[in-house]
Structures are given as C-alpha cells and as structure tokens.
Amino acid sequence: MATQFDDDPIVLWPLPDMSVLQSGRRDPPKLPLELFGAAWQDWIEGAAQASACPADYVAGPLLASVWRS
C-alpha cells in the first residue's frame, strides 16, 4: 500500500551538500592591470568602478573583443 510520501520529492532526493557555500576558499589572484599600460589601466579601473564590478569583469571582454584569430 502506497503512502502519501511516496511521490514527495523531498523524501526522494537527498539533502544537498551545503558546504560549497561556506567560506574557506582562497581569494582569486589579482589581475595585473599594469600589463595593460597606463592608459588602458586607467580606463579599465574607471569602467569597473562605474559598473560596480571587479576590473577582471571589464578586462575579460575587452581582451576578447580585440583578439584576432
């Protein structure tokens, strides 16, 4: 005889591993903006500040847009 809990997804699925949400991981390495030169470094930092995001988020698409295959 089936019970009311046979089709309950909470019973069928195990609890997720919540340890991935805990801290304890190292910070990512800092992007060396000085490699871009002074003018691009200033532009990347300004765009990152204006967008309220890390400089990496600005430099990544910038590099992708100038890449030649």
C-alpha positions as CSV (number, residue, x, y, z in Angstrom):
1,M,0.0,0.0,0.0
2,A,1.4,3.4,-1.0
3,T,1.7,6.2,1.5
4,Q,1.3,9.9,0.9
5,F,5.1,10.4,0.9
6,D,6.0,8.0,-2.0
7,D,5.9,10.8,-4.5
8,D,7.2,13.6,-2.3
9,P,10.5,14.9,-3.9
10,I,11.8,15.9,-0.5
11,V,11.8,12.3,0.5
12,L,13.1,11.0,-2.8
13,W,16.1,13.4,-3.1
14,P,19.0,13.6,-0.6
15,L,19.8,16.9,1.1
16,P,22.2,19.0,-1.0
17,D,25.9,19.4,0.1
18,M,25.7,23.0,1.6
19,S,29.5,23.0,2.3
20,V,30.1,24.6,-1.1
21,L,28.5,27.8,0.3
22,Q,30.9,28.1,3.2
23,S,34.0,30.3,3.1
24,G,37.4,28.8,3.4
25,R,38.4,29.2,-0.2
26,R,41.3,31.3,-1.2
27,D,40.7,34.6,-2.9
28,P,41.4,34.6,-6.7
29,P,44.6,36.1,-7.9
30,K,44.6,39.8,-8.6
31,L,44.6,40.7,-12.3
32,P,47.9,42.6,-13.0
33,L,46.4,45.7,-14.6
34,E,49.9,47.2,-15.1
35,L,50.3,44.8,-18.0
36,F,47.7,46.8,-20.0
37,G,49.7,50.0,-19.8
38,A,48.8,53.2,-18.0
39,A,46.1,54.4,-20.4
40,W,44.2,51.1,-20.5
41,Q,44.7,50.5,-16.8
42,D,43.0,53.8,-16.0
43,W,40.2,53.1,-18.4
44,I,39.6,49.6,-17.0
45,E,39.7,50.8,-13.4
46,G,37.2,53.6,-14.3
47,A,34.9,51.3,-16.2
48,A,35.0,48.8,-13.3
49,Q,34.2,51.5,-10.8
50,A,31.4,52.9,-12.9
51,S,29.9,49.4,-13.3
52,A,30.4,48.4,-9.6
53,C,32.3,45.3,-10.6
54,P,35.9,43.9,-10.4
55,A,38.3,45.1,-13.0
56,D,38.5,41.5,-14.2
57,Y,34.9,41.7,-15.5
58,V,35.9,44.7,-17.6
59,A,39.3,43.4,-18.8
60,G,38.0,40.0,-19.9
61,P,35.5,41.2,-22.5
62,L,38.0,43.9,-23.6
63,L,40.6,41.2,-24.3
64,A,38.0,39.1,-26.1
65,S,37.0,42.0,-28.3
66,V,40.5,42.6,-29.6
67,W,41.6,39.0,-30.0
68,R,42.4,38.1,-33.6
69,S,42.3,34.6,-34.9
